[in-house]
Amino acid sequence: MTMNRRTLLAGLVACPVCASAARASEGAHWTYEGHGGPQEWGSLEKGFSACSVGTQQSPINLEGAVKAESAGPVLAWKPFAYKVVNNGHTIQADVTGDGGTATMGGKTYALKQFHFHAPSEHAIDGKRTAMEAHFVHAAPEGGLLVAGVFMVPGAANAAFSSLMAAAPRKVGDKTLAAPLDPAGFLPSARGTYRYEGSLTTPPCSEIVDWNVFGAPIEVAQADIDAFRAIFPMNARPLQAVNRRFLLRLN
């Protein structure tokens, strides 16, 4: 990781998507479609250049993975009364205290926030799902680990239903009345795809250890519809894999 990345990380570590929204409100306005859309992100602001010139961008199509015997991240999340935020780009649950950790490769990361995209940003063999959740973790010494979870229509998921019931329809926030256990978003099968990538929103910094669960979770179609009523589409196009390794972990 270069010094420029470390410098940028210091400002992003608490909440990358919040930081992106703050940048947008201060200067460049970015969107997911039309003017200011992904094809223009790299030229909207000097700090967004990685969006167009980066070689380890996310999301990607998850295919051709190499099987590895190592395990995915060990997640030790804690129930928390999250602050549910509509930041103009997604619905996000912010941790304002101790939300638990993810541990991988001897490194421990603190859960900072999680948010959603519709449709899913990653794809498996070219196919995207209805939605995807991203759980963003940061290590004190630097580095981000993001766990991705695919979401498909089916049985109601109590955790997602609770968040969508509280989600502001316009920019703003609301704190949950009771703690929510984020483990409710995890699939029963824990195999993951792992690769080195980037934030999927401006400034697209290439500082992320991605771990995407291969198995999806089911959520109610009504909750998907509620999210898409606020954000009809908030997924970045798939990016080139280039020379990166894609691993399939147990």
N, C-alpha and C positions, 0 to 999 in steps of 0.2 A: 504494500500500500504506500503510495507516494505521500509526501508532506502535504500537497494540495488536498488530497483526499482526507487526511487527518484533520486539517484545518476546517474543511467543510463539515466533517462528521461532528465536530464539537457543537455546531449550531443545529444539527439535525437529530442528535442522539435521543433527545427526549421525545420527539414526535415528528418523524420525517414528513408525514402527510400534512400535519399542522404547519410545519415550516414551509412547505410548498405553497399552502394557501396563504400564508403570511406574505411570501414573496409576491404572489399574484396580486394581493390587495395593495401592496406598496408600489408595484410597477407593472410588469408584464402580465397581461391577462391571458390565461391559457384555457383551452377547452378540449373536448374529445372529438368534436366534429366541426367542419367548416373553418372559418378564419380563426387562427389561434389554436388549431387542432394539432395532432401529433406530428404531422408532416412539417409543421412550422416551429415546433417547440425549441429546436436547437438555435434558431435565429431570433427568438423573442427577447432574449436577454443574455448578456455575456456569460453569466453563471450557468446557463442552460446548455452550453455547447456540447456536453457529453450526450445529450439526447440525439444529436445527429452524427457526431464523430466517434462516439464510444464504440468499443469492439466487444464489450461484455454486457450488452443491454438485456433487459427483461421487459416482458415475459417471453418465453420461447415455447416451441412445440416440443413436448416431452416424448421423444421417440429415439430408438437406437441406444438406449441406456446400457451401460456396462454393469453387470451384476457385481456387487461388493458384499463381503461378509460382515462388514461393520454395521452397527445399528444406527438408526436415526437419532435425533435429539431426545434427551430425557426431559420431559416437561413436568414441572412441579408448580402449576398455577394455583392461585388461591381465589376463593370467592371474593368478590369485591363489588361495592356499590359504585359502578362506573359512572362517569360523566358522559352522557350520550350526546354527541356533537354532530350537527349538520354544518360542515365547513365549506359548503358550496361545491364540493367535488365528490363527497361520499358521506355515509353515516359511519361514525367512528366512536369507539368506546375508549375513553382515556383513563389510564390508571393515575390516580393522584396520590398514591401511597405505595404499599408493598403488594404487588399483584402476583408475585411468584417469579419463577425462573425457567430458563431452558439451559441445559448443559450439553455440550458436545465437544469432543476432542480436548477434554480437560479444561475447557473455557466455559464460564458461567455468564449468562446474559439475563438481564432483568426485563420482564414483560412491561412494555411502555404503553401500548395501545393495540387495538385491532380494528379493522375496517373491512369494507365490502366492495366488490365490483360486480357489475352485471353487463354482459355475460362474464364468464370466468376469463381471466387474463391468460393463464396458461392453458394449453391444450394437450391432450394425449392422443397421439396418432392423428393429429389434425382436427380433433373434435373438441369443441368447447362445451362447458356445461352452463346451466342457467346462471349460476353465480359462483363467486370464490371469496373466501375470507382470508385475510392476511393478518397474522399475529406478529407484531414487530417487537423484537428484543434488542437490547443494547448492552454491550460489555463495558465496564468502567474504564478499561484500558484501550477501548476503541473497537469498532466492528459491530455490525448488525447481523442478526440471525432472524430471518423471516420464515415462519411456517405457513404454508398455504393449504387450504382445505376446500375441495370442490363441493358445491351444493347443487342438489337436483330436487325437482318436485317430488313430493311424497308425503309421508307422515309428518305431522307437525313436530317441530323442534322447539322445546320450551324456552331454551335460551334465546334463540333468534326471535321467537314470538314476543318475548319480554322486551327485547331491544327495539323491535319495530313498533311496539305499542307506545314506547317512550320517545321514539325518534322524532325530532322537530321536522316539520314539513318545509320550513324555511330556515335560513341560516340562523343558528342559535344553539343552545345546549339545555339539557335537562339531566339532573342527577337521579339515578335509580333510587327508589324508595327502600329497596332491600338488596343485599348482596346477590350477585349472579355468578354461577360457577362456569367459567369458560371451558372447562373440560366437556361440557355438554355439546361443544362444537366438534369434538374429535371423533373420527371414524373408529370402528372396532378394530379394523385391520390397520396396522401402523407402518406398513412399508412406505418408504418415501423416495422421491427423486431428489437428488442433491446436485447443485451446480453453483458456480460463482457468477453473480449477476449484479443487477442495479436496482435502484428505486424505479418503479414503473410510472412515476410522475416526475415532472420537472423538480429539481435539476438533474434527474436521471443519474445520480452519482453511483459509480461502480464499486460499492462498498458492502454488498449484501451476500451472505451465505444463505442461499435459498434451499429450503427443504419442503417439498410439496407432497402431501399425502396422495397416494395413488387411488385409494378408495374414497368415494364421496360420502357425504351425509345427506339425509333427506330433510327437507324443510317444507312447510306448507306452501302451496301455490299462492294462497292469499297473502302470505308474508313476502313472497317474491314480488307479487303484484304491487304491494304497498311500497316496497323499495323502488321499483321501477316507475312508480307514479311520481317519485321525487327525482330519481336519476334514471331516465330511460336507457342510457348507455354510458358507462364510465369505465370502459376497458381499452387499454392501449393495444394497438396491433402487435402481432407476433414479430419478434426480432430475430435476426440471424444468429445462429449458434456459433458460427465461426470455428475457432480451434479449441473450444472449451470441451472439458470432459463432463459427461452427464452420467451420474452413478445411480444405480437402483439399490437402495439399502433395505435391510430386513426390517 
